[in-house]
Amino acid sequence: MAGFTLAHLSDPHLPPLPRPRLRDLAGKRVLGYLNWTRNRHKYHRREVLDALVADIRAQRPDHIAVTGDLVNLSLEAEFAPAAAWLESVGVPQDVTVVPGNHDAYVRATKHRFAGTFADYLRGDAMDSAPAFPFLRRRGPLALIGLSSAVPTAPFLATGRLGPEQIARLEDLLQRLAGCCRVDADCSDGVACTADRCADHACVHAPLDDRCGPATECARFACAPSEAAADAMGCVARPLGEGGYCTEDVDPCTVDSCQAGVCQHEPDGSDAGCPLLATPLRTALDLLTRTRGLQAAVRCTGGPTACEITSGDEEARLVALLESTATGLETASLAIAGRLASSPSPDASRDSTVRATLALGLLGSTPGEIRAFLATLRQARAQRVVAAPFARARRAEATRLLRGTAKLRGQLQRIVMRHRTFAR
């Protein structure tokens, strides 16, 4: 096994001590302040500490452990300089820290250490919140971080682990006791983790891809420690919360991602909304057929595969179909109530407004299909397109033109119905 160097630095008591306010010296701090100004400042010198850190870094250890008393009186003004100093020692991956009694000197700021140095206090599951004890595996070592730092009365410099931390430590030590020899010794029973024995220590690497592919509303992560994890250890992470998801072909519902699932909830549309169901299905069917026709026309395999010669005619045919598809797609969005002034699913509830808007969006679509048919005839005359290919595409485009006329008729009847009742 290769050698592993652990550097240990303790009790830096970072100087200089910021000038405290009078109210900061209430209680125990006044004794600590007097001790610092009269005695301790002589021994905790910054130039000595800087030289020591420089020497440690020059030795290039595999890891550095800093064990407590980064600050002196736990003054608010001490923590920012301490954080900057710790960053100069190394990044959280390479430096492990635990607090000392001076880091929790008084109750008012006992929480500041964990908040300031959180990334240096996390275990190997770096996404978890800092908690004691924590475990970090580095090479052949298992570093366990404990905290005995608790505020105490004046003239006392004691610490306490407490029964809960000791119980968690006992459990952790029991799990570490059985050092592994092969991967099979490390099985944790969680399907989404890769269990490996590395340097006689078990490593359980989370593999998100084992949780399955992402959906439009959620991605899946391997997080077996979370309460929401399923039997495989996977957790759904919501995506696009509140955004649109797959259309359910019901114009009277809002299709949006809620809590990682595509939900279809009534949108409160008017009584005429159900009449939009038929034109919505028609529009979506026409869109699908347009995309299919576009795929047939677009040359991807040369003349033999497509029976059309690549060039200006092919590009024009594809462009006309793309414009047709855009018109049908935006019209279907209008019918479904998705063309709102804001990005959230808060579309118009007036069915007549939707139908009118869709009609406007379809205004140029018949002309584009006719232009496609004319271009196809011209391409056939120029022998750019094979005869069987041209006949098949002409039949498809003609059906598309008739379907568009049918869709416009369905929408016009909805608009006229409203005008009739409005009278």
N, C-alpha and C positions, 0 to 999 in steps of 0.2 A: 504494500500500500504506500502511495506517495506521501511525503511528509506534509504536515499542515501546521501553519504558524498562526497562533492566536495572540494578538497583542492585547494587553489589559491595562486600561487607564482608569484610575479611580480618584474621586474627590478633587476635581479640578478647582472648585470654589472660584469661579471666574471673576477675576478682577478687571477693571476697578468696580467698586460698589457704587451704583448710582446714588446721587444725593437724595435721601428720603425726605418726604414731607413730614411735618410734625405729627399729623394724624396717622401716618404709616407706622409710627414707632410705639403704638399702643401695645400693651401686653408684653409678650415674650420678645418681640422684635427689639425693644429698647436695650435689653441685655445683650442680644446678639450684636447690635450695632456698636455698643460700647466695647465688646470683646474684639470686634473687627478693627475699630479705629485705634485701639490701644495695643493690640498684640498681633492678631491673625494676619493683617495686611502685610506684615513684614515677611511672612513665609509664603503666602500665596501671591507670587509675582508673575505678571503676565509674560515677561520675556522668558522666564524659565519654562512656563507652560508651552509657549509657542515653539521653543527650541525642542522640547520633548515631543510635541506632535510632529514637527518636521523630521525628527529622527525616526519616529515610528513609520511615517509615510515613506521615508527613504529605504527602510528595511522591506517594504512591500509585503506586509503580512497578508495572510489569506482572509483574515477577519479581525475586527477590532471590537472589544467589549469595553464600554464605558459604564462604570458601576457607581453612579450616584453622586449627589451633591454637586450638580452643575452650577447651582446658584447658592446664595448665602442666606438671605432673609426671606426668600420667596416674594420679593417685591414685584409688582407688575412690570416695572421698568427693567427687571433683570432678564425676563424670558426672551425678549426679541434678540438681544445680543447673544444670549446662550444658544438660540436657534441658529444664528449666523455662524457662531463658532463651531457648532456641531456639524454644520454643512461643510466647513473647511476640513473637518476630520475625515469625512467620507459620506457617501450616499447611503440611504437606509438599507440597501441590499448588503452593504459591506460593513455596516456598523450596527451593533445591538446595544441598547441602552436600558438601564433600570434606574429608578429613582432612589435617592437617599433621604435621610430625615430632613436635611435642609431644603430639599425640593418640595416638601409638604410642611413647611415650618409653622404655618398658622392655618386655621380653618378657612379663612377668607379666600385663600389662593391655592388650596390643596388640589384643586382640579386642573390647575394651569399646566402642570407638567405633562399630563396625558394629552391635553389639547394641543400643546405646542409641539411635542415630539412624537405625535401619534404614529407616523410612518416608521419610526425607529423602534416602536414598541409592538408592532404587529408580528404575529406568527407567520408561518409559511403560507397560510391562507391570507394573502395580503389584502383581500377585499373585505376582511372581517374587521370589526371594531377592536381597538386595543383592549385586552383583558389579561389579567394575571391568574395563573401562570400562562406564559405563551412559549411555544416551541419553535425553534429555528434549527433546521438541519444544515450544517455547513461541513462539507467533506465528511470525515469520519465522526464528527462531533454532533451531539445533540445539545444545543444551548437552550436552557430553560430560564426564562425571565420571571423573577418573583419580585414582589414589592412589599417591603416592611415599613414603608414610609407613611407615617401617620402623624398628625399634629399632636404635640405633647405639651405638658405644663412647663413653666419656666424651670430652669436648672436641670431639665431632663433631656437626654439625647437617646431615647430608646426607640425601638420599633416593634411592630407586631404583624405577623402574617395573618392571623385569624383562622378560625376553624374551616370556613368555606374555601379559602385559598389552599389550605393544607389538604383538604379532601380532594380538590381538583389536582393538586400536585401528586397525591398518592395514585390517583387514577392514571395520570399521565406517565408516571414512572412504571406502573404495571404494564402499560402498553408498550413502553420502550424496552422493558426487560427482555423480551424475546427477540433478540436480534435475528434477522433473517439470513438465510443462506441462498435460497432460490426464490424466484418470483412467486411460486405457488405458496410460499409462507406468508405472503402479503395480501392475500385476497381479503377485501373488505366487504364483499357481497354487494357492492354497488356496480350496476351494469355500465354506467357511463364513465367510470374511472379506469385508467390503465395502472395496474398494480405492479410495481417493479421493486426489485431488491437492488439497491445501489449502495455500495460500500457497507454492506451488512445492515442497512437501514431501509425500511419500507417507505416508498414514495407512491402516493396515490394521485396521479396526474389527471385532472378533469379534462375530458374530451367532449367538447360541445357537439361535434358531428355525430356522436353516438346517440344524441337525443333526437335526431331527425332533422329534416330540412325546415327552414323558416316558412311561415305562412305570411299572408299579406298583412296580418295584424299582430304577429308575434314571432319572435325567434326563441330558440330553446337553448338553455345553458345548463351545463353540468354543475350543480351546486347542491350536493347531497346534504350539506349541513343546514340548509335553510328549511324552515318549517313547511314551506309550500312544496317541497320536492316530492315527486311521485315515486313509485316503486323503483324506478330506474335511477333515481337521484337527479332527475331533470326538473328544471323550473322554467316556466314560460315567462319571457320578458316582453311586455307589450311594445308594439311598433306602431307608429302613426296614430297614436291615441286621438280619437275624435275625427280622424280623416276618413274619406270615403273608402269603401271596400267593394267587393264583387256585387254587381247588380243582381237583385233577385227577381227582376222582370215584374216588379210590382211598383207602379208609379206612386202609390200612396204610402210608401215606407221610406224611411231614411236608412240607407245602408252605410254604417260607419263602424269603425273599430272601437270597441269598448272592452277594456280589461283584457286585451289580447285576443278577442273573439269578434268575428264579423256579425254584428247584430242588425236585425231588420225591424225597426220599430215604426209604428204609425206616425206620420208627420203632421197630422191634423189638417190634411187637405180638405177642400170643399166637397160637397156631395157629388160633384161631377167628376171627381178624380178617377173612379173605376172605369170611366169611358176611355181613359188614356191607355189602359192595359193593352188593347188590341193594336193601336198604332205603335206602342213601344215594342211589342213583339215583332211587328212588321219591320220596324227600323233596325232592330238588332239582327234579324234574319238577313235583311238586305246588306247590312254591313259585313256580315260573315261571307256572303256570296261575293261581295266586291273584293274582299281580301283574297278569296280563293281565285278569282279571275285575275287579280293583280299578280299573284304568285305564278299563275300559268303563263302570263305574258312576259314577266321579267325573266330574261335569259340568264341562267346560271350554269348551264352545261353545254353551251354552244348550239349551233344550228341543228345538230342531230337530236339533241335532247329537247329543245324548245320549238323547233320547226319555225323559228323566226330569226332573221339575221340581225345581229346587234347593230345599233346605229341610231340615227335621229328618230326614225319611225318608232322603234321600240321605246326609246326614251319618252317620246310624246305620249304613246299609249299608256305607259306606266304613270306619267305625270297626271294625265286625265283621270285615271282610276284613283290615284292618291287624293286628288281634289274631291272626287266623288265620295270616297271613304271618309274624308274629313267632314264633308257636309252631313253625311248620314250619322257620323259619330256625335257631332255637336247637336244635331237634331234629337238624337236619342237621349243625350244628356239633358236637353231642354224639356223633353217629355217627362223624364224621370224626376225633374225638379232639381237637377244638380247645377244648373247655371245660375249661381247666386252671386251677389255682389261681394261676398266674403268667402274665404276659403273653408269655412265651416259648413256642415250640412244644415243650412238654414234657408232653403230654396223657397221660391214662391209657392203658396198653397192654392193659387187660383188656377184651375185646370184650363180655363180659356186663355189665360196669359201664356201658359206653357205651350198650348197648341198653336197660338199665334206666333210665338217666338220660333217654334220648330218650323212652321211654314216659311217664315222669312229665311231661315238658315238653309232650307231646301230650294230656295228660289233658283239658283244656278245649276242645281244637280241634273235635271233633265237635259239641259243644254250640253253639259259636260259628257253625259252618256251618248248623246247624239254625235258629239264631236269625236268621241271614241269610235263609234260605228263608221263615221266618215273616214277617219284616219285608217281604220282597219281595211276599208274598201280600197283606199289609195295604196296601202301597203301590198294588198293582194294584186292589184293591177300592176304594180312595179315588181312583182314576184319576190318581194321581200319576205312574204309570209306564205307558207304552204297552204294549199287549198283546204285539206281536212282541218287543219288548225284554225284557219280563218272561219270556216263554217261553224265549228264548235264554239269559238269565242263570240261570233256574231249572235248565235242562239242564246248564249249566256247573257250577253249585254242587252239583248232585246227583252229577255225576261226581267232583267234588272230595271230597264226603263219602264216596263209595265208595272212592276212592283212599286217603283217610286211614285208613279201616277196613282196607284192604289193608296199608298201611304198619304199622299197629299189630300186625296179625297176623304180619307178617314179623319184627318185633322180639320179639314174645312167643315165637315158635318158637325164636329164638336163646336167650332166657332159659330156656325150658323145657328145651332141649337141655343146657344147662349143669347144670341141676338133676338131670336124668336121669343124666348122667355122674358128678355129684358123689356120687350114691348108691352 
